[in-house]
């Protein structure tokens, strides 16, 4: 198990950093940042997989600490098959990022043709009775995404900025329900999160991202009713591929990326991939950093056409602020005054993972698969918060220290069989999975920090000691599940039936109070979907699905929390014209969550009862002739709290969720024969309507429209000797719009204008 020795840098770590830097670093650009804009983390609406620990600060600090932890406590699948018709892009030298699995590259098109995220089998998106979106590598490259939240920000039903700008966590919700802790998957296996120990995603290390909307417990077990996000790792390719990049920009950002892959032996039995990132960057709060070191090796062994074994791992070390909070002067407003101290403001996290993906086809009818991963995470958070209200523009402050560790092991075993019963063709899937997790949380609070004058804030360096540990809690959770699915086809009709049973055992121990509690839960979940596929490429469908999630802990009366459950009815239609690279989906849904947890303003966790989410989603994707790619979406969301511990929220719209969201991203590669050959232009618009700033609906957030832009040049059009070299500039929030978002009564600043440039070379 990894442990951090604060203040020490190991020799091997220096070697890794030097190697990563040599691959891409060497150029730097310093652009004067705009007026410092800062933001805090928002709170979601559900607890984590291993529920976040709620610990009271000393009596003098409880009020301020509850605000800090309300936001912090809410932090928290699958190989996507590519569009086979999109194999020929404008760049004939594009490598096969997914070739290790026999996939056509996701770098050639915005449109995916199939995915295994919705069914755990390779199924055309047109035939999957659920709303699913795939963000391909091409779109990720065009938008130069730097985080998972940026990656899914243009997808329908996804809310990514309810807590403003915050590099500490990939926090987002789907259809109004948080998925930070229990809805993020990598290669079909869940990434467990708890407390401040949330697995961080490096987007440069993924090949594509799939968003599955709606309950998915019938295949994946415990999870959010909102859905899930599955990341596909970059895997070894059958053809040689090499890339280095230097990324630089405002706020002292400098970053080096590399990605090497290809066969090892002449027969192609063994292939490898090695992906890495090293970054040094500042953020908007005084003294804040967004540093990262990432290295991910992978090796594939393919002894014959029927068998594939890929062993893959990753190590990542990151440093971000421990707090992003700015002072709020009133309801719905924030200032640029940072509440913390640059001398005591960091979240230092190390995480490592190792696992494998195995598949063997006995014949054309029977295939077995096994996936395994072990994850070890260590996060140390230091922050400063306000101790009560200001007195004469002067406010006292306290220090907070949180040390979280998390270990998780997960395995999924599958047998897929293709058979027929008369005229009905079946794809039968039977599987079992097992997850074991251990989470440890240590916290302490102190007062060895200077007061802050809000009228003239000064952040002078000061020596701030770590406070003594005042609470230590350990939690363990094991989950085992058995599932079965039948995809039955009769002519153009496809009936998908999925069912699952889960057994979950949770245990929590207070190492200071020497108390212990255990809890066992068992649940059935299912899905039934019916699809009809017309020859024209139109496929209407109807589906019903359920979800569940066990909650560890007790309510204020001492009673155990019941599991959080969800149920949804969805009706939709998908359209993929034959012979084109385009895909349109529309869906209406009625989704209800019962028993979600929420942390109140006094720091107490309660089960808030039933929330109904109904809405409409529309998305259109296309990679058209002439070098034009587009992703457009619209979401209408209508939510209501039907049951709650706080009676003032009953009948109200849960905060932080805009009723209307619209996004549009388009990228155009100018004709190769014209005077601007090699030039590509991208533009994006993200509109969020008003939303309520608190659950009692006493005030509203204003609507906001943000504009993004991109400009890329391929140097091979200027000189053949420069083939493979590109330069790209991306601007986010192009017009530097200042905006505030409030959720559960706490307000956060959005990110100001951010500009980054990427110089890349492929061979």
Protein Blocks (a to p, Z undefined) as FASTA:
>chain_A
ZZddehiacfklmmmmmmmmmmmgoiacdddddddddddddddfbdcfbdcddddddfkl
mmmmmmmmmmmmmgcbdcddddfklmpcfblkbccfklmnopacfklbcbdfbdcklnop
acdfklpccddddddfklmmmnopabfklmmmmpghiafklnopafkbccddeehiafkl
mmcceehiacddehjlccdddfklpfbdcddedjfklmnopadfkbccddddddddfbdc
ddddddddeehiacdddddeddfbfnomaccdddddddddddfbehiacddddddddddd
dfbfkbccddddddddddddfbfcdcdfbghiacfbdfbdfklccddddddddddddddd
fblmbccddddddddddddddddddedjaeehiacdddddddddddddddddddddddde
hjbccddddddddddddddddddddfbbccddfklccdddddddddddfbdcdddddddd
ddddddddehjbccdddddddddddddddfklopacdddddddddddddddddfkopacd
ddddddddddedddfkopacddddddddddddddddehiacdddddddddddehiacddf
kopacdebjadddddddddddddehhiacdddddddddddfbdfblmlgopacehiafbd
cdddddddddfkbmkgoiacdddddddddddfbfnopaccdddddddddddddfklmomk
lgoiacddddehklopacdddeehiacddddddddddddddZZ
